[in-house]
Every structure is written in C-alpha cells, then in structure tokens.
Amino acid sequence: MEEFDNHSLFNLHRSIIKEHMEFLYKGNITVDVVNILLQIVKNKFNEFKIDYSLQKRIYNIAVECLENVSDHGVSGSDIDSIFLIGKVDGVFIIGTGNIINNNVTNSLGSSLNKINTLDREGLKLIYKEKMTEQLGSDSNDAGLGLIDIALKANNKLDYQINPVNAGQDFFSFQVKINL
C-alpha cells in the first residue's frame, strides 16, 4: 500500500471542497454503520440551516439510499462502499457507490430508466401498484425504494454502472434535492 504524502492530502482536501462535499464516508455499510451515518446526517442539518420539511425529505432519501447499499450491495468485497452528501447552488446531493453482482445490472438499469421516464403522477401510480403487489409477499423490492426516492427528490435519478470484474459491477447513484 502506498502512503499518502502531504501533497496528496492537500489535493484530496481541495477536491472535496471543489466538489462541494459536506460529508463523505468510505467503508463497509452495515446496519450499524447506517444508523451512525443517519445520525451524522441529522447533525449536519444544524450546519445547513434548512427548514424541517426539507430536512425530513433529505433524511428519508438518505435512509432509502443507505438501505439499498446495505441490503443489495455485495458484502465482503475488496472495494468499499461510499456515501456522500454535498450542497451546490441550492441543491443537495446524496450519492452512494457500491459493488453489485452483475446478474442484477440489467434489471436495475431498466428500473432506473423506467423511473426516469415517468412524471410525478406516473411515479405515484407505479408506487401504488408495487405496494399492492408487495402486500402478502416476502419480496424486498428495491424498485419501490427507488420510486420513493424519485418522488421525494422530485428529480431524475442519476446512475452509472461500471464493470469491476467478471461477476461484479460498481453501481454509482446520485440524487439531487432542490431547496
């Protein structure tokens, strides 16, 4: 492993500032870590000086994003997951990145593309449909959480999937929340 030198740390600091990252976590995202990260998100609200309804939306989106990483990411991977919150020009950004098995890549991409084609009324309609489908089912449908994020953010969902190896991809996800 290569050590950080002071110049590397300086460049990392400048990059974090340039990208307007308010908080960044890199590591394994377990249920315990999710609880800690959500407490940090709550604490950050004092710095952001935003109204309660926006705090609630950001918090709920953060919960869904972190649960998706915790529930659907590949555990035991050599590549850590990431979680970040940023604020740029009146927009909050929540981002995650994690390893996924590539057997879910196509269905995940299709779900996100479909969600991004729908307006608010269309999102509400498929949310209700998925809720009805889930009643009485053991399914932990990731699509429902993504629809909920899109509804709460009232913005398109940005994602990218990059191959890592023969069986896994790195899934980057970003959602913007207007002030």
N, C-alpha and C positions, 0 to 999 in steps of 0.2 A: 504494500500500500504506500502510495506517495503521500508525503506530509504536505500540509498547507503551509505556504510561506506567507509572510505579512502582505506581500503584494497580491496574492490570491485572495486573502481575506478582504483586503481593500476592494478588489474588483467584485467580489461576491456582495459586499455591502452596497457598493454603487449600483449593482444590478438589481438588488432588492428594492432600493429606493427608486431607480429608474422605472421599474415595472409596477410601482405603487403597491407593493405587497405590505399589508398591515400585519399579517401573521402567516407563518409558513411552518408546517410540520412535515418531517420525513421520517418514516419508520413503519413498523408493523401496526396496522389499525385493527385492534381487537375491541371487544365490547367495553372493556375497562378504559382503553385509550379514547374511545368515542365519548365516554362520559367526561373525561378530563378535557378533551378538545371542546366539547359543548360548554363546559364551564368557562373556558377561556373566551369563547365567542361571547358569552353573556357579559363577561368582564370588559371586553372590548367595546361594548355598547356605550359605556361611560365616556370613552375617548371619542366615539363617533358623534355624540350629541344628536341623536336622531329620535323621532317620536316612537311611541310604544308600538303602534301598528306596523311600522317598518321593521322594528326590532323583532317582532313576532314572525313576520314573513321571512326575514333573513334566518332567524333561528330554525324555523320549520324546514326551510330549504337545506340548511346545514345538516339537520338531523337526517333528512332523506338521503343526501349525498353521502354522508358518513356511513349510514346503514347499508347503502348499496355497496360501498367498498368493503365493509366488514362482512356482509352476507354473501357477496358474489365474487369477491376477489380471491385469487389463489393464495392460500396460506402456505407458509414455508418457502416462499420464493426468495431467490437471492436479490431480487430487485425490490426495494422498499416502495411502499405507497406514499403518496403525498396528499396534503390537504392545505389549501391556502385561501386566505381572504384578502382581497385588495379593494381599493377605492380610487376610482379615476373619474374626474369630471362629472360628479353627481351620479355615478353608477357604482354599485357594489358588485364585486365579482367573487364568486365562490368557485374554486377549482379543485378537482381531485384527479389523481392518476394512480392506476393500479394494474397489476397483471391479471389477465383473464385467460381462460382456456379458449383456444381459437375455435372450438366447436360451437361456441355461443356468439362469435363475432358477427356472423351474417344476420342472425335474428336480432341481435342488439342494434346493429346498424339500421336494419329495416324498421325496427320500432321507433328509433330516434328520427329517422327520415319521415316516417308517417306522422309522428307528433309534430314535427316542424312544418308540415303542410297544412295543419289544421288551425282554424281561428279559435277564439275563446269558446264559442258555442259548440264547435266540433269537439274540442277538448273535454268540455263538460259532458257531452253526450257519450263519448267513449269511456270516460271515467265512470259514469253511471253503469254502462254496460259491463265493464270489467268488475265493478263492485258486485253486481248481480251474479256474474259468473263465479266469483270467489266465494259467495255465501255457500256454506256447507262443503267447501273444498279445502284440502290441505295446502293448496297452492300458495307459494310465497312469490307472487308475480311481481318481478322487477318493473314491468311496464306500468303498473299502477303508480308506483313512486315517481317514475319519470313524468307521467302525466300530471301528477300533483305538483311537481317542481315547475313544469311549464305553466300551469295555471297560476301558481303563487308568484312566479317571476314575471309573468306577462311578457316574456321574451322568448325568442327561439333558443334552443339548446345547442351549444357548440361542442363538438366532439371530434376526436381523431383516434384512429386505431393503427398502431404501428407494430409490425411483426417483431418478436423478440427471438424466438427460436421455432422449431418445428411444431410445437404444440401450444405455444402461448403468444399472446399479443399484449401490448401496453395500451390501455384504454385511458385517454385523457378526456376530461369532461369539464366544461365550464358553463356557468350560468350567470347572466347579468341581471341585476335587480335595480331598476331606476328608483331614485329618491323621490 
